[in-house]
Amino acid sequence: MKAIEATTGTVKWEFKEETSSNAGILTTATGLVFTGAQDGNFYALDARDGKPLWNFQTGGQIHGGVVTYLVEGKQYVAVAAGTGLFTFAL
């Protein structure tokens, strides 16, 4: 995954995954980037520099998109992996 400056085309950062990915990418207003990989790893990255902040092994391949939602003022992020749905509070 690469973050590219839209006005200049300059690559700001790059995050190399160990396996290929068909997962979607979600960026939040608070500067987090979420994505997953076929090996089941679900990542949270810092949108400013691409550094990994957090990683969770789901045990199943991640192919779809990541979603975020709000319940009673608390933000959550969810991703489907394998035959399961994983939800995390932010």
Secondary structure, DSSP 8 states (H G I E B T S, - for coil): -EEE-TTT--EEEE---SS------EE-TTSEEEEE-TTSEEEEEETTT--EEEEEE-SS---S--EEEEETTEEEEEEEETTEEEEEE-
